Amino acid sequence: MFSKEQLQKFLDKKWDKKLIVIYGPTACWKTAISIDIAKTLDTEIISTDSRQIFKFMDIGTAKITKEEMQWVGHHMIDIITPDIQYSVWQFKNEAIKIMENLWNNKKIPILCWWTGLYIDSLIYDFTIPKVEPNKELRLQLETEAKKYWNEFVYEKLIKLDPEYAKTIHSNNLRYVIRAIEVKTMTGIAKSEFIWEKELKYDTFFVNPYDGNRKVLYDRIDRRVNIMIEMWLIDEVKKLLKMWYKESDFGMETIWYKEIISHLNWIITLDEAIQQIAQNTRNYAKRQLTWFRKYDKFIEKQ
């Protein structure tokens, strides 16, 4: 967490390109804190969530509502449809434009939500590879995944780029394939491209997570039940009726892929709910591992 004294000390520093990063695992109250700070500082929020960029995917991504925004400006939400792939390189280019505009207006951008790679792309000084898709390689790997399961392709990534493989799940096939593609096309592991250097900006870090894993998991379980009650199943049905496919980039993410399996009579609703909760808890574990490197900056604030 943070104290008002720490924040004020940060604000009192000579004006430079300042940045506030609110990070932590899913379901740890980042949204409420981001709104409080944004209203206090009269500034705006840039979403660093790789799923909230998708239009029509609101419930399953726990997307902030207009009411929750409380008139605070938000960016990088609802920018593409679920069938479009959006790279970290594309995200970085668009987000930096927004940050520069806020700085020009003497406002401190707030980065919030939970895709660590998106946050890293903005706070560290490193190069993100602009590697064109290799359609033949992708088709080969997708075919192998269907025939031998995702784990077979994931094992290839472990051999090529073991460090990056640690940061993603074997079922996150799109990211696994992309990492293999980058290594194959450039000869450079994706983990090398994202190796953090020095912080680019004067950055203040906020982590609402108090370290209580049991409370976190209880919140995740409650959120799953709330999302089901908020018509998550109907949202998925609507997306499918809009001709978005099960294999589309957005539709393969947690919450959506499990509900699709239920709608296809592969698993029961209870099984889908259990899988969503477990997959979300596993995702939270990976987030905690990724974000641990930010904690050293909090200690120095």
RABEL-V650267 format. One record per backbone hydrogen bond with DSSP energy under -1.0 kcal/mol. NH is the residue of the N-H (numbers start at 1). CO is the residue of the C=O. If there is no record, write none. Layout:
# RABEL-V650267
nh=NH co=CO
nh=NH co=CO
This chain:
# RABEL-V650267
nh=7 co=3
nh=8 co=4
nh=9 co=5
nh=10 co=6
nh=11 co=7
nh=12 co=8
nh=18 co=16
nh=19 co=202
nh=20 co=109
nh=21 co=204
nh=22 co=111
nh=23 co=206
nh=33 co=29
nh=34 co=30
nh=35 co=31
nh=36 co=32
nh=37 co=33
nh=38 co=34
nh=39 co=35
nh=40 co=36
nh=41 co=37
nh=43 co=38
nh=45 co=73
nh=46 co=110
nh=47 co=75
nh=48 co=112
nh=54 co=51
nh=55 co=80
nh=62 co=59
nh=63 co=58
nh=69 co=65
nh=72 co=69
nh=75 co=45
nh=78 co=52
nh=79 co=53
nh=80 co=53
nh=84 co=81
nh=91 co=87
nh=92 co=88
nh=93 co=89
nh=94 co=90
nh=95 co=91
nh=96 co=92
nh=97 co=93
nh=98 co=94
nh=99 co=95
nh=100 co=96
nh=101 co=97
nh=102 co=98
nh=103 co=99
nh=104 co=100
nh=106 co=103
nh=107 co=102
nh=110 co=44
nh=111 co=20
nh=112 co=46
nh=115 co=48
nh=116 co=114
nh=119 co=115
nh=120 co=116
nh=121 co=117
nh=122 co=119
nh=123 co=119
nh=124 co=120
nh=125 co=198
nh=126 co=124
nh=131 co=129
nh=138 co=134
nh=139 co=135
nh=140 co=136
nh=141 co=137
nh=142 co=138
nh=143 co=139
nh=144 co=140
nh=145 co=141
nh=146 co=142
nh=147 co=143
nh=148 co=144
nh=149 co=145
nh=152 co=149
nh=154 co=150
nh=155 co=151
nh=157 co=153
nh=158 co=154
nh=159 co=155
nh=160 co=156
nh=161 co=157
nh=165 co=161
nh=166 co=162
nh=167 co=164
nh=168 co=165
nh=172 co=169
nh=173 co=171
nh=176 co=172
nh=177 co=173
nh=178 co=174
nh=179 co=175
nh=180 co=176
nh=181 co=177
nh=182 co=178
nh=183 co=179
nh=184 co=180
nh=185 co=181
nh=186 co=182
nh=187 co=183
nh=192 co=189
nh=193 co=189
nh=194 co=190
nh=200 co=123
nh=202 co=17
nh=203 co=201
nh=204 co=19
nh=206 co=21
nh=213 co=211
nh=216 co=212
nh=217 co=213
nh=218 co=214
nh=219 co=215
nh=220 co=216
nh=221 co=217
nh=222 co=218
nh=223 co=219
nh=224 co=220
nh=225 co=221
nh=226 co=222
nh=227 co=223
nh=228 co=224
nh=229 co=225
nh=230 co=226
nh=231 co=228
nh=232 co=227
nh=235 co=231
nh=236 co=232
nh=237 co=233
nh=238 co=234
nh=239 co=235
nh=240 co=236
nh=241 co=237
nh=242 co=238
nh=243 co=240
nh=244 co=239
nh=248 co=245
nh=250 co=82
nh=253 co=250
nh=257 co=253
nh=260 co=256
nh=261 co=257
nh=262 co=258
nh=263 co=259
nh=264 co=260
nh=265 co=262
nh=266 co=261
nh=272 co=268
nh=273 co=269
nh=274 co=270
nh=275 co=271
nh=276 co=272
nh=277 co=273
nh=278 co=274
nh=279 co=275
nh=280 co=276
nh=281 co=277
nh=282 co=278
nh=283 co=279
nh=284 co=280
nh=285 co=281
nh=286 co=282
nh=287 co=283
nh=288 co=284
nh=289 co=285
nh=290 co=286
nh=291 co=287
nh=294 co=291
nh=297 co=294
nh=298 co=294
nh=299 co=295
nh=301 co=298
